Amino acid sequence: MNNKDLSPIHPEDLDDDLLPEYDEDTLRTLLKSGIRGKYIDRYRQGTNLIKLDPDIAAAFPTEQAVNEALRKLLDNISLVA
């Protein structure tokens, strides 16, 4: 990263790509009426989504199949430990 990447952005440097059918005043009103932090609780809960590699995903046709296999693995590990 160089210093140019950290330079402030000035509105006059931006291309105006707002479509003519959008009224700036209406958009401004809509944006200001948003609720700050509306989804923060969901964000803090996190997620449990895991992306499987294609070869692994092919071995498990359903979410239930993945869960069953992992439970069996955990059972085997706890028997050994």
N, C-alpha and C positions, 0 to 999 in steps of 0.2 A: 504494500500500500504506500502510495506516495502522498505528499502534502496536498496535491490537487484533489485527491479523493476526499480529503477532510475539509475542503473549502466550503463555506456556506453557500446554500442555493438561493439565488435571488429570483423573484417571480419573473422579472424581465428576461431571464435566461431560459425559461421554460417555454416549450411549444404549447400553444393553447389548442388542445384537441377536444375541447368541449363541443359537443354537437349543437347546432343551432336550435334544435327543438327543446333543449334544456334551458330553463330560465334560471339564471344565477341566483336570484333572490330566493326562489323556491328551494333550490338545492342548499343554499346557505342556512335557511330556516330548518330544513330537514336534518342537516348535519348538526346543528346546534341543539336540536331537541333529543339527541341521543342520550342514553343513560350510561355514564362512565362506570366501568366495572360491572356491567350487567352480567357477564358470564364468568366473573372471577372465581366463584365457588366451583363451577364445573372445571375450570382450568386447574385449580388447586387439587382437585380430586385426581387429576392425571388420567392416564389411559393405560389400558392393558393390551393394546393391539401390538401384535408382533408380526413382522413380515417374514414369511418362510421362504427359503430358497426354492426355486421351481422344482428341483428334484425331490425335495422333502415334501412340498405341498402335493406333488403327484401321488405320493404314497398314502396320503390321508384325504379321503374324499369329502369328509365333513369335519366341522368343528368338534363334534362329539368324538370322532375317531382320534383326533389329536389329543383331546383331554384324557381319553381312556388310556392311550399309549403313555402319556406322561405320568398318569397315576400309577400304572404298572411299573414304570421305571423308578418312580419314587419309592414304591413298596419294595422293590428289589434292592435299592440302595439302602433303605433302612434295615433290611434283613441282614445285609452284609456288615453294616457299621456297628 
